[in-house]
């Protein structure tokens, strides 16, 4: 890597000079470049030196329980995670110590784990599937598949009883050579079918446990290619079955999962148009002259639009920032016979001649999301660099010169990865379209009260249950702006509180004449002695400014009264993103009782304290289970 040696020496000098922050940022910048294995090893060593002397970075501890050699993955994994802002401390247990480690590791060791990786191969944990001379038969294959999946489920349950850390479980790859050779794919009891059955059962196990995810090792083998995935010489010499190419691909996949677990997901894809969604320049080529159709190269751009539509269906907001005439753009999206993306798919369209950083800022403001939630995609090196320099918070992706590589480039944007998928995610794009309609109604309304009356809002508050707890947990993990305490909870945490009679958890659903926004709010209250403590009070940015907080706080007040509480206490913990709710409790009449730089405490005396709900909001309360 050109310049890597000088850069590494500079980092070392910065560490020795005690300039930890500068050293960290320089090391992170080096990690963002294409690097070789030797450079990754050196970066990993310098990271160890930095972490040993300074409290710095977003630290995560990853423990691998494995049945084969994984040590070469570690520096590659740590370097890739560092490039994405994560400082990984990695431990690899001895070979085949699954049960022993899970049972015998002391509590202090287990409590430090953020991610447990279970990396087993059938060759070691179920050799009878791989190293056999005769077919097992259909019943034997099914029984074996069930036994293997059950054994691994036992590992997960043992660890889960001791820790709520996230778990990443390898599924199993087919062997390079199948016992039944070319007949295997047709046989009900061939190795391929048995392994598919095991993998299906493992996926079911993961679905039934909180924060347990499948790493598709079988798909990774197919992507790399079985002939390039293994290194027989290294296997027999050092118990390292995987080739260097496979190890690099595996390190990247581990990193991708860890980033999805521990980094914030990107919310919005902002798109250029010319030579991005279609070939050519709209202003010069016109509606029928741009390249978008069934023949090459138009079909390439159609498939790229399909890939973008897939992101929309996964809950990513779409927006446009393009230097074009607005009417020309609207005509293409609405009338071009081969346009996959239509006007209704875009939450905001900025088609004008303003600088793109200005348009992007306006998009973030209209969507009420941070700039760091945006990904901007453009084919122009000039425009990409301008946005990169002007708005460093935005992840800017310059498309390659060859449109055939567009989809791969988009697929490699890790910020769009998901590990869960809710009903609210599915309709997010539609909800932002509904927000546009609300904004238009607001402009036409004679007053703010007239606007709210016209919305026909309905707010439903219900006790958290099986169907809503996943979304409740997701909101605590994702919501930043309207979040008084920013406490992050897993589903397991929510369930634990729900089973405690001293806690009440409610979810908030909002709908109006333009659509159903789904579950967009959470309230968690802890009852202690004569005080109801508001542990969590949050709302999605999609409903900010619509007085939903009035309904939620009114509900919490009335619930505290029914339990004969004398006080309702609220807490505000400041973060970089929640300043807009700093004075929320003051607005509703709470009295400040603690004023510190890192937290404010507010109090309201019951039962005289009241919060009025606007008469233009219809409120539905379900007290079931509360």
Secondary structure as UniProt FT lines:
FT   TURN            2..3
FT   HELIX           4..16
FT   TURN            17..18
FT   HELIX           20..31
FT   HELIX           37..53
FT   STRAND          58..66
FT   TURN            71..72
FT   HELIX           73..83
FT   TURN            84..85
FT   STRAND          86..92
FT   TURN            95..96
FT   HELIX           98..104
FT   HELIX           107..111
FT   STRAND          115..119
FT   HELIX           122..125
FT   HELIX           127..130
FT   HELIX           138..160
FT   TURN            161..162
FT   STRAND          166..170
FT   TURN            179..180
FT   HELIX           181..186
FT   TURN            188..189
FT   HELIX           191..207
FT   TURN            210..211
FT   STRAND          212..215
FT   HELIX           217..224
FT   HELIX           226..229
FT   HELIX           232..238
FT   HELIX           244..262
FT   STRAND          268..271
FT   TURN            275..277
FT   STRAND          278..279
FT   HELIX           282..285
FT   TURN            287..289
FT   TURN            296..297
FT   HELIX           298..313
FT   TURN            314..315
FT   STRAND          317..323
FT   HELIX           326..335
FT   TURN            337..338
FT   HELIX           343..345
FT   STRAND          346..352
FT   HELIX           356..367
FT   HELIX           371..373
FT   STRAND          374..378
FT   HELIX           381..390
FT   TURN            392..393
FT   STRAND          395..398
FT   HELIX           403..405
FT   HELIX           406..411
FT   HELIX           414..416
FT   HELIX           423..426
FT   HELIX           428..444
FT   HELIX           448..455
FT   STRAND          457..463
FT   TURN            466..468
FT   HELIX           469..478
FT   STRAND          482..483
FT   HELIX           491..498
FT   TURN            501..502
FT   STRAND          503..512
FT   TURN            513..514
FT   STRAND          515..528
FT   TURN            529..530
FT   STRAND          531..539
FT   HELIX           541..543
FT   TURN            544..547
FT   HELIX           548..562
FT   TURN            563..564
FT   STRAND          567..572
FT   HELIX           579..581
FT   TURN            582..583
FT   HELIX           584..587
FT   TURN            588..589
FT   STRAND          591..595
FT   STRAND          600..605
FT   TURN            606..608
FT   TURN            615..616
FT   STRAND          617..622
FT   TURN            624..625
//
